């Protein structure tokens, strides 16, 4: 059976699969937290190169100056786990791109083009507070993102690093 063509004027309906989405949200939020934790442990040289967020897992692709030691992986996992055991709220807000780029501590995907306005996701502090209070925001995972997220990191239940490998 071939695909059905949709043309101008057709009536269509769509619905969100909230059950599936509820399983994706923790993995998506923790993609941001993992990015934050990797930068904390390995330094600002870590650059996200992509990610895959699924119902049962996440994969985070990043560039680094070499292999990550078992000790550093344990530190990264501990930081991520701390976001579950010491819950933080997750905030989102659409912000003019120029203003959003001024947020200290914000991480963006290298080479990505972002819309204006852009949606800012912050784990730990409201986006308004980030905008209105310059200074050290190094305790927060802050990124541009239009995806689905938790409202609090405790909703993830747990975080475990399963593997790390070079490609």
N, C-alpha and C positions, 0 to 999 in steps of 0.2 A: 504494500500500500504506500502510495506516495504522500508527500506532505501536502496539506491543504493550504492554498494560497489565501492570504489576507489582503483585502483591498480597501481603499478609502471608502468609508461609509459603512463597512461591516461592523456588526455589534459583536463584541467579545467580552468575556469575563475572566478575571484572574483571581486567584486566592493564594494567600501566604500559607505555607505548610508550617504552622507554628510549632508543631511537635519536632520536626526536623530542625527548625531554626533554634529551638531551645538547646539542642545538642551542639550546634555550631557556635553559638555565642561564647561559651566558655573558652573554646579553642581559639576563637578570634581575639578575644580580650587578652588571652595569655600569649598570643603571638606578639602583641605590643609589649607585654611585660617581659617576655623572653628577650626581645630586642633591647629593652632597657637594661636587663640584667647582664647581657653579654657586653654592652658598652661599659657598665660599671666595673666588670671584672677584667675585661680584655682591653679597655680603652676606647677612645673615640675613633680609632682606625677601623673598627668593625663597621661594615656597611651592609645593610640588608640588600639582597639581590632578588628576593622574591619570597613567596610563601604559598602554602596550600593549606586551607582550613577545611577540615571535613568534620563529619558528625562524631567520629571516633578518635580523631587525632589531628595534630597539626604538624606541618613540616616548615622549618624556617631555613631559608637559604641565605648565607652571608659570606662576605669576603673577609678574610683575616690574614694576618702575617704569618700564619703557620698553623700547625695542629694545636688543638686545645687540650691541655693536660687534664688528667683525671681530677686533679686537685681543683683546677679552675672550673671544670664542669660541675663539681660538687658545690662550689661557691655559687655558680649560676643557678643551680637547682634550689639551693637554700634561699636565695633571694626570691625566686618565684614562689616557693612554698610559703615564705613569709607573707606574701600578698594574700594568701588564703588564710593563714592562722591569725594574722593581724589585718583584718579586712579594711579595704579602702573603697570609697565610692568611685564610680566611673561616671564621668561627666562628658557631655557632648554639646557642641554649639557651632552653628554656622557663623563664620567670621570673615570679614573682608580679607583677602589673601595678603595684602601688604601688612595689615595689622597682625595677622596670624604669624607671619614670618618673623615678627619681632619678639615672639615669645621665647625667652631664654630656656634652653634645655629641650626644645622641640627637635624631634628626629623625623626626617623625611626620607623617602626612598630615592636613592641616587638616580637622576635622569628622568624622574617621573614629572609629568606636567599636571598641575593641580588646577581645579576650577576656581573661579572668583565669584561668589564667596566660597570658602573651603570649610569643610567640617573638621573641627578639632576635637580629638578624643583625649581626655586627660584622666589618668588613674591616680587619684589621691587629692587633687585640688580642683576647684571649679575653674572653668575656662575664664570666667569673668575675673576671678582673683589672679590668675596668671597674667591676664592682660593689664590689669590695674596695678599690679605690684611687681615691678621689675626686681631682679635679684636672683638669688640662687634657687632654681627650681629642680635641682639635681635629685630630689627625693621622689620625683613624679615621672611616670611614663607618659609622654606627650607626643602625639603624632597626628597627622592628617589622615582621616579615614571616613569612608561613607558606609562601612559595614555594620552588621549587627553585633551588639555587645551586651555584656552583663550590666546590671546597675550597681552591683557591689561584688568585689572579688571573692567574698565568702561563698557565693553561689557556685563557684567552680568545684568546690568539694575537695579537690586535691590537685597537685601538679607533680608529674614525674618525667624526668628526661629518660628516654628509652635508648637512644643511640646518638652518636655524633660521628660523622665520617667526612673525609675529604673527597672531592670529585675532581 
